Amino acid sequence: MTDSGDRGTFAWRKSSYSSDTSNCVEVAFTGSTVGVRDSKDLDAGALFVSPNRWHEFLNAL
């Protein structure tokens, strides 16, 4: 599900391995969903998926 609404109130996290000049994504755990967004283009919105889908994605890496 893509959502460009106001989700800025969540605690977005970026990897500690990221620097200010690299391409990064941020992740937010909202309780019922997991959000992913581009740290360089916050106005582009975010992708929100269920925690189960997020775990499936991580296990596939």
Protein Blocks (a to p, Z undefined) as FASTA:
>chain_A
ZZfbdfklpccdddfkbcfkbccdddddehjaccdddfklmmnopcdddfklmmmmmmmZ
Z
